[in-house]
Amino acid sequence: MTTDTGSQTDKPVQQPYRVGFLLIDNFTLIALATAVEPLRMANQLAGTELYSWQLLTAEGDYARASDGITMVPDASIQEAHSFDLVIVVAGIDVTRSFSRKEAHWLKQMARQHVLLGAVCTGPYVLASAGLLDGYACSAHWECLEAMQEDFPRVQTNNRLFTVERERMTCTGGTVPMHMMLSFLARRHGQELSNAISHMFVCDRVREESEQQPMPMHPGLARAQPKLAEAAQLMESNIEEPIELQELATLAGISRRQLERLFLKHMGCTPSRYYLRVRLNRARRLLKQTSCSIVEIASMCGFVSATHFSRCYRKTMGRAPKYERMEVFTPARADGLLTDTMASLPSSSLQALKRARTEPTYGTFEDSPGHTVPS
């Protein structure tokens, strides 16, 4: 990117960060919306266009979402583009919904060192193009088994989202919003990300390390209903943990059967699984509340803060106090914020112009202690 330098009137102008959303047939509308909206709100709160975006399809034709709603794309992938980030948005029946042309275009973007992302089942498309080989990857649970089967070189996981080197992937539903909030926090600081979250009435920003909110794949849950029932009982009884014998009785099986099910299908003992459930809850409380460690220990079913700290350190690799003390150091944005909108793309510019009547327009830039990235 080039900028003019010199006099006050020729001071550097930062162009908006350019994002392309590649819509795959039968994409999930909620995944698209929750990925785009944080960018719009970033512009609105900053009072300038930090981001521009375009919707893309293979041929420039209408894109039909999985709910039947059609979207008018801004362009086709056959046109000349210059993006900083391209996000693949997919949905149902992903294995048969994309073409070689789309995979080939994504490879071209990778060769141009464009950051590549994917939401919902979109990671399958990136993987099919060989663009996730050797990368850790998150994806909607519905396509995880297919990815593991078809792409053994992809390091699939069950986390909500994963950011690794030049790739960012996530699950579906509203999770793209949390991935994008994390992305914005790294580029502009946590304050802007928090302000966007507040505007969306999002009371808790979910973290990359969190697991998809299912203790197991639904196929396994259907095949092993007793295992699913036991796992749900654990999730529902954190403050006052249930003894394993009582847990087995409530699930209608013997304790020995319970242990066999967890070892076979979850790769750990019931006690180990239960402890992880409780510690994950504790981690969220440490990160997102002002509750004391003593209070959190009690809320997560530990007899003392000492016992809790010992278990937490052993399992999580760090003491609870250091989890809480961790200071987020935001990455600096590339260049200065733009102070002109004369040459910016119309789609995002129009949204920004409409937002000028909103009471929050430009409030982030004027907030106390805020400094413009440079």
Buried (B, 14 or more C-beta within 10 A) or exposed (E): EEEEEEEEEEEBBBBBBBBBBBBBBBBBBBBBBBBBBBBBBBBBBBBBBBBBBBBBBBEBEEBBBBEEEEBEBBBBBEEEBEBBBBBBBBBBEBBEBBEEEBBEBBBEBBEEEBBBBBBBBBBBBBBBBBBBBEBBBBBBBBBBEBBEEEBEEBBBBBBBBBBBEBBBBBBBBBBBBBBBBBBBBBBBBBBBBBBBBEBBEBEEBBBBBBBBEBBBBEEBBEEBEBBBBBBEBBBEBBEEBBEBEEBBBEBEBEBEBBBBBBEEBBEEBBEBBBBBBBBBBBBBBBBEEEBEBEEBBBBBBBEEBEEBBEBBBEBBEEBBEEBBEEEEEBEEBEBBBBEEBEEBBEEBBEBBEEBEEEEBBBBBBEEEEBEEBE
